[in-house]
Amino acid sequence: MKKKNLPLLENIEITGVAAEGKALARVDDCVVFVPYCVPGDVVDLQVTKKKHNYMEARVERFVSYSKDRTEPRCEHFGECGGCKWQILPYPKQLAYKQQQVVDNLTRIGKLELPDISPIIGSANIYEYRNKLEFTFADRKWVSWDTIHAAGGLDKLDLSNGLGFHIPNCFDKVLDIRTCHLMPDINNRIRNFLRDYCCRHGLSFYNEHSHTGTMRTIIMRSNGKGELMLIVVFAEKLTDKTRALLEALRDTFNEIRSLMYVVNTKMNDTIGDLQVSCFSGDDHLIETMEDLQFRVGPKSFYQTNTAQAYELYKVVREFASLTGSELVYDLYTGTGTIANFVARRARKVIGIEYVPEAIEDAKVNSEINGISNTLFFAGDMKDILNEAFIAEHGRPDVIITDPPRAGMHEDVVSTILSAAPKRIVYVSCNPATQARDLQLLDYAYRIVRVQPVDMFPHTHHCENVVLLEKRG
């Protein structure tokens, strides 16, 4: 159907929330997905996509606002694409996330469930992240509302933005002046960088022509407020870029680790590139209980530090270790969970795809005086097999914390063959978790389910499931 023929729907009440942070309504037995609404809003909707059993739409006019709607804190709300649930009170966010877990496990997994524990909310709902990434663009993206308010595109300065990609658009970057996901130091550094580059003629990157010097920055922090800043250039270090790094070092005492990368590839990933230390340390130290964790520039570490501790306490409780167990920690990252539970286990074996993360995991064991861990780097489906288990022992407990895509079928098959007494499945995507749990269901029953909110103001939810062997 052509866009001009798509209908305008009037006086539609928003009745629920859906995937990807969208709200939903029902019109003549057809589901309509709408961004930036909350249940109880009454709106006029312009349909933007129409399929047989659903539609997508945008709000043309708010007829009336829901009593549950709150004012968003962020000036970029509605354009950035992140933190879409800022307009929902936090208790409501938690209720919808809890329901999301129930729906995924019952509708996708069709699983028999125990009572699901109430979701553990985040103590901090702003400034909770320890990592953010921003992109340079020689032409910044602006919304139609901004263009209209300015009186036309020609009235706006569209040059040189530093911010977030617009969702699903690799070449469109929204210039971000203020982000509340990290403490204000992230805003001061980012705005300093943008202004310095503009003043000193350092060109911003163009994703189409692959020209320009400045590509991306990555900011990491720890509980002490120390920062790691990684600046990604599209060319080798020059006098100009060296002067920029010196200016960052001299201006911001908070930067404990100043790193840089030269990326001449056609994509922004740096996993396969060398990260050079310009000044300070090549890592940060994060503390959890009496443990210290080394976090390098490529390391995976849960991005909400305080909630990571709550999450790991749940994992440790579910594992029910007595000191005699052999534990496999799959997708171990920098070994945070492995080292967190090691003192209550006989031995912990961690497996992770990223070699640098495994090196950090080994260091994390060493600096904490933990001697009962072993770590291996490689693709999970290739490493975890019958030969590996025969060599290292059949696990009593498996802890698995896969990426959003979930576990490969070969990994699930090997887990079933290993037949541990207990499996603790940590997931950042309850939908793929439900799929994997269905594969495990004939041999394992679900005993406990504990959702944990790691990302306030988003639809994302972490979920921990304890499985015990049937019979």
N, C-alpha and C positions, 0 to 999 in steps of 0.2 A: 504494500500500500504506500502511495506517495505521501511524503510528509504533510503536504498541504491539505490532504484529506483526513488527517488524523483528528479525532474529535476533541472538543473541549468538554470536560466533565465538571458540572457545577454542583456546589453544596455537598461535597463528598466528605464523610467523616472518616478520619484515620482511626483504625481500630486495633492495630498491633504493630509489632516490629518483625523484621525479617533479616535475611542474611545481608552481610556487607554493610550493616549499620543503617539500612533503609527501613522506612516505615511501610505499612501496607494498608490497603483499603479493599473493599469488595464491591464491585459494580456488576449487577446482573450475573452473579455466579462466576465472575472473572476477577482474578486477583490483580491489583494494581500496586506496583512498587514505586515508592516516592522517597527521594532523599530529603533530609533536613526537616522532617516533621516528627511529631510525637503523637501517641494515641490521645484522642480527644480533640485534636485540631479539626476544624471544618474548613475545607479549602476548595477553590476552583483549580482544576488540574488540566494542563495541556498534555495530551498523550504524545510521547516521543517515539514509542515503539509499540506495535500491536502484533501479538501472536495469537495462536488459537486459544490458549488457556491462560494467558497472562498479558498484562500491559505494563509499560514503564511510562512514567509521567513526571513532569516538573510542576511546581506550584506557580500558578499565575496570580493568585490572590488568596490571602487568608481572610476567610469570612469571619471566623472567630478562633481564638486561641484556646488551647487546652489549659485546664487549671494546673496541670503538671508541668507545663513548659517553664523553663528558667532562661534567664539571659546568658548567652555565651560570654565567657571572659575574653576570648581571643578576638582580636580585630580582624583576623584573617578567616574567621569561621564562615563556611559556605563557599569559600574559594579554594582553600588549602586542600581539602579532601580528607584531612585527618581529624581526629577528635570529634566525630560527627554527633556524638551523644552528649556534647556539652549542654544541650538544651533540655536534657533530662536530669532531674535530681538524682544524686548518686544512689540512694536506696532503690530507686526505680531501675537504674542501670543494672544493679546487682540482681534484682528480681528477674529481669529479662534474660540475663546471662545464665542464671540458674535454670530457667525454663529452656534455654537453648541447649543446655547439656541434656536435660531430660528428653527433649524432642529428638535430638540426634541419636541418643542411645536406644530409644524405643522405636522411632520411625525408620531410621536407617539400619541400625543393628538388630532391631526386633528382639531385644535382649531382656531376659528376666532380671530385674534389678532389686536390690535392697532399698531401704529408705536412703535417699541421697542427702548427705550432710549439707547444712546451710553454707553457702559460698563464703569464703574468707575474703573480706573487702580489704582494700589498700588503705593504710593509714594516711598516706599522702596521695591526693588525687591530682595535684599539679606538682611540677618539678620533681617527678619521680624517676625519670629516665637517667641512665648513666651513659647513653650513647645516642648521638644524632648524626645524620649525614646531610650535607647541603651541596647543591650543584650550582656552578657558575653558568650563566647563559648570556650571550652578547645581545639577546633580545628577550626581554621579560614578557611573560604572559599577563594580560589583564582581562577581567570579565567584561561582559556586555554592560553590566550595571555601572562599572567604573567608566567605561567609554561614554555611556549616556550622560552620566553625571558631569563629565568633563566637557561635554559639548562636542564630542567627536574624537576620533583616533588621532587626528593631527594636533590636538591640544595636549597630548600626553608625551612624556619622555619615556620611550620604551627601551632605551639602551641599558645594558648591563644590569642583570639581576643576579642575586645569590639567594637561593631558597630551596623550596621543595618542588619536585615534579608534580604537575597536575596528574591525577589518577589516569592511568592507561595512556599517557602521552609522554613518550620518551624525550621529545624535543621541546616541551613546553614547561617553563619554570616560573613559578610564582615567587616574586621577590618578597622575602620574609624580613620584617623589621623586628617583630617581637614574637618569640615562641615561649610558651609557659611550661614546656615539657622538661626542661632542665633549668637549673638556677640561672639568674640573669647574666652570669658571666658568658653564657653561650651567645646571648644577644650582643654583648659588648664586643666580643671577639669577631663575630660575623660582620657586624656593622663597621668595625675598624677595617677588616679585610676588604670589604667592598669599597669603602672610601679610599683606602690606601692605593688599591689597584687602579681605581679611576684617576687619582691624582698623579700617579707615577707611570701611567701608560702601559700597564700590564693588561693585555687583551683577555677578554672572557671567551669561553669556548663556544663554538657553533657545532651542534650535533649533525648538521647536514654536510657542511664543507670540511668538518674535522680540522678546523683551524682555531687558533687562540691558545693562550698560554695556561690560563687558570681553568682547571676542570672541576674538582670537587674538594671538599674538606670533610673530615671525620673527627668528631669530638667525643672523647670518652672521659669519664670522671670516676672517682672512688668516694668512699664514705668520708674521707678526710677533706674533700673539696679539691683534691689535686687533679690536674687535667692532663690528658694526652691529646695533642692536636696533630692530625695527619693532613698535610697539604698535598694534593695531587696535581702535578703539573703535566702538561702535554708535550713538554720538551725538556731537554737536559738543563741542569742548573746553570743559570747565567748570573751576571753581576746584579741584574734587576731582581731576579727571584731570590738570590742569596740575601740581598738587602731587605727584601720583604720578610724572610725568615728571621733575620737579625732584629727587625723592628718588632716582630711578634715576641721574640725572646725578651727583648728589653722592656716592652710595654706591659706584659702580663706576667706577674710573678706567679700566678696560679698555674701556669703551664709547667708541669714537672717533666713532661716528655714531649719534645717537639720533633716530629718526624716528617719525612717527605717521600713521595713516590713519583717516578717518571712513568707515565702511562701514554704510550703512543698507539694503543690498540683502538679498535672501533667500538669498544664497550667500556663501561666504568668499573668493572670488577678488578680488584687488585690481589685476589687470592694467589695468582701465579706470578706476581711481580715482587721485586725486591723493595723492602721498606728500609730507608736509611734514617739513622738517628742524627739530627742536626745539633741538638743540644739536650742535656739532661739524660734521663734514663730511657731505656728502650722498652719499658713496661711500667705498669702501675701495680700496686699491691692493694688488694681488697681483703677486708677482714670479716670473718663470720665466726661467731663464738670465739674460741681460742685458736682458730685456724687462719692462716694467711694464704691468699691465692694470688698468683702472678698472672696478670692479664696483659697480653701483648697486643700489638696492633691488629693481628688477624684472629685473635682468640674469640671464641664464643663465650659470653658470660650473660646470664639473664639480665635484661636491661632495666628491670626494677629491682634494685639491690635489696631493699627492705622486704619486698614480697618474695624474693628468691629464698630468703631465710625461712619465711613461713612455708613456702612450697617444700623446701628440703626437709623441714621438720616433719611434714606430712609423709614424705617418702620414707624417712627413717622410721617413723612409727609404723607405717604399713609393712615395712620389710621385716619387722619383729625379730631382729637379729639377737642371738644369744652369745656370739663369740665363736661358734663352731662352724659357721656357714661359709661356703664358697659362693661369692656373689659375682655375677657378670653385670657390668654397667655398660649398656649399649648406647652409642651416640654420646659418649662421655664428655665431649668438648674438652675443656681444660681440667677435667677431672674433679669438678666441684662436688658432684654427688658422690663419686667414688671415694674421695678423701673424707667427705662429710660422714660417711657411714663406716669407714674402714676400721675404726677403733672398736666397733662392735661386731666385726666379722673376723673369720679366720684368714680370709684372703679376698681381695677384690681385683677383678680383671676388667679393665676399661678398653673399649674399642671406639675409634673415632676416625672419620675420613681425613681431617686436616692434619698434616704432619706437624705443623707449628703448634697446634693446640695440644697434641700429644706430648711434645717436648715441654710445654708449659705444665701439663699434668704431672709429668715426672718431677719437674722442679718443685711443684706444689707439694708432692709427697715428701721430697727431700727436705724442704725448708720447714715442714711441720713434723719432721721426725717420724714419718709413717713409712714402715718398711714392708708392709704386707699388701702392696699394690703392684700390678703389672699393667702396662699400657701398650696398645698396638695400634698402628696407623694403617688405614686402608679402607676400601669399600666394604661396608658391612656384609653385603651378600656374598662377597668373595672370601672374607676372612672367617666369618662365623659359619663353620661347617663341621661335619662329623670328625674330620681329621683334627681340627682345632680343639674340639671338645675331648677327643681321645687323648690328646697331648696334655691339655691343661686341666682336665677334670670336669665332671658333670656338675653343673651349678645347682645349688640348693635354692637360690633366689636369683631371679633376673630382674634388673631394673632397666627399663627402656624409655628413652626420651627422644623420639625421632623428630625430624623436621616436619613441617606442615603436611607434606605429602604422605606421612605415615610410613609404615614399614613395607619393604619389598616382600612379595609372597614367599620368596626363598628364605628370607629371614624368619618369617612366621613359621614356615615348615621346620626350620632348624630348631626353633624354640620348642615346638611341639615334640620334636624328636628328643631334645635334651630333657624334657619333662621335669622342670624344676618344681619344687613344692609350691612356691609362690612366685607370682609375677606382679611387679609394680609398674604400671604403664602410665607414664607422664605424657600429656599431649597438649600442644598449643592449638589443636584443631579437633574438637570433639567429633566432627563428621568423619574424618579419616580414622580416628580412634575407634569409632563405632564399627566401621568396616572391618578393621583388624580384629576387634573383639569378637565379631561374628565368626571369624575364621578360627578363633581360639575356643569358641563356646562349647564345642562338643567334648573338650578335654578339661576345661576350666570353668568354674562358676565365679561370678562377680560377687565379692563379699562386701566391699566398701567403695563408695564414690565420694570424692571431695573436690568440688570446684574451687579454684583460687583465681581471684581477679588480679592479673598482672598489669593490665592496661586500662585504667579509668578513662572514660569518655570515648572509648572505642567499643566495638562489638566483640572484640577478641576475648577469649576466656581460656585459661589453663584448666586442665582437669586431670585428677589422679585417680586411678582405678586399681584396686587390689583384687587379684584373681588367685584362687586356690584350686589345686588339682582336684578334680572330681574323684570320688571313690577313695 
